[in-house]
Amino acid sequence: MRISPGDVALSVGDLRVVARYAAESAEEVLPLFEQDRPDDRRPRAALEAAWVFADGADRTRLQRITAVDAHRAAKDAAAEAAQHAARAAGDAAAAAYLHPLARATQVHHILRAAAHAARATELAAGGDLGVGDQHIELAQQRATPVLVDVLGRYPEAPTGRSRVAELMKTLDTSLRAGCRR
């Protein structure tokens, strides 16, 4: 990728690592959406598109289109856990489009799928925040050194008011601190 002043170095290999991490996160919770809306394949298609890229295919419009479709599917889900599972799948497909812009909002492409997955698990457990925190710990353990290196090239995740933003910030902070087990 071409680097401009203020940008970060980012290779296609780096993008594949990010997409794989996001896809792994989304895959864990996709059944929550599929139980809620068994005939809606949009989040599944987004997850498949993320894997296609992560496994070596070119990044194409497929990832963009399926990401948007999965986020639309989230709006159609009845259960809030299913909504977050669909958003995780959409974020997994969108991870292929992490930009080399040194902006905190780009961290969403790296960590938001894991944060939505954690929120989905805690909602599926009756709102047990401890379940979401445990899910974030597992996401932290799953992060590869390359993923942590890519994350470190960007500013820290922005602070937000939602539980997803809180989970993402927790994951960001722990990965940057080198707290991986």
N, C-alpha and C positions, 0 to 999 in steps of 0.2 A: 504494500500500500504506500502511496505517496504521503510523505509527512510534510506538513506546513508548520510554520512557527506556532507554538502553543498546542500542537497536537502531541499525541503519544504514539510510540512505536507499537504497531499491531500487525501481526502476520495472519495469514489465512489459518495457519496451524493454531495460533492463539484463539481465533474465532471458533474453530472446531472444538477446542477444549471447553470454552465457555458454553457452546451449544450442547455439548455432551453433558456437562454438569446440570444445565437447566433441564434437559430432557430427562435425566435420571430423577431429578426432583419431581417433575410433573408426572412421570410414569407411576410413581408411588401412590398418587392420589387420584389418578384418572378414574378408577372404578367408582369413586364417590359421585362423579358426574354421570357415568354410564348407568348407575343404579337409578338415578333421578330421571334421566332422559335417555332410555336405552336405544331409541331410534335416531338420536342425533349424533352423527359421526364427526361433527366439526372439530371438537377438541382432539379426538383421535387422529384426524387428518393433520392437525397442527403438530402433534407429537411425532407422527410419522415423518413429516417434513423436516422437523428438527433433527431426527435421527439420520435422514438421508444426507443432510449437510454434514452432520458430525462424523458420519462414516465415510466422507470423502467426495461426495458429489459437489458440483458447483452450487454456489449460493444463487438462487433465482427468485423470481416473483412468487414461486410456490410458498416460500417461507413467509413472505409478507402477506399474501392473500389468506393463507390458513391461519396466521396469527390474528388477523382482524376478524375472521370468521369465528374463531374460538372465543374471542372476547364478546362477540355478539351472542354466541351460544350461552355464555355466562349469564346474560340478562334474561334468558328464557328459562333458566333452571329455577325450580321452586325452593330447594334447600340452599341455604347460604354456603354450606360446605361444598356443595356441587358447583356453586358459582366460583368459588375460589379455586377449585380443581380445574375448571375450564380456563380460568385466567392463567393458572400455572402452565397449562398446555400452550396457550397463546403466547405467553412470555418465553417459553422454550423455543418456539418457532422464531420469534422476534430476536432471540439472542444472536442469531446469525448476522444481525444488522447492528451489532455493537459498532459504534463509530469511534475513530481515533481522536475524538474531541475531548480535551481535558476539562470535562464538566462533570460535576457530581451526579447529575441526572443520568449519565451513561452507566452508572453503577446498577441502575434498574435492570439493564440488559444482562448483567452478570448474576445478580442475587434475587431479583424479585420472584422468579419462578419458585425458588426455595422458600421464600417468605409466604407466598400464597399457598404453597403446599403445607407449610406448618400451620397456617391459619385454618386450612381445610381440615387438618387432623384434629385440631383442638375443638372446632365446631362439631365435628363428627363424634367427639367424645363428650358432648354436652356442654361445650364451652370451657372445658378444663384447660386453663392457660399453661399448666405444667406440661401437658401433652405437646403443645406447640413449642415450648421451650426445649423439650427433649428432642423434638424433630429438628430444631435448629442445631442442637448439639450433634446430631447425626449428619446433618448437612455440612457442618464444620469439619467433621472427621472425613467426609467424602471428598472434600476439596483437595485437589492435587497441588503440588508446589507450583506448577505452571499457572493454574487458576489464581492462586494467591499472588503470584508475580504480576499477572495481568491486572488484577484488582488494585495492586499497589501503585500502578501507573496512573491511577485516577484519583481525584479528590475523594474524601470520605463521603459515604452515602448521606444524602440530606436527611435532616430530622423531620419527621412528619407526625401527624396526630393520630393516624389510624393504627390499628394493631399490626397490619401488614408492614407499615413503615417502621414500627417499633421492632418487629422481628427482623426486618432487613438490616436495620441499624445495628442490632445486637450481633447478627452474623458478620456484618462488615467489620465491626470493632474487634470481634474475637479473631477473625482471620488476619487482620492487620497486626494484632498483638502477638501473633504466632502461637495462639493457644490451641492449635490443632493437636489432637491426641494421637 
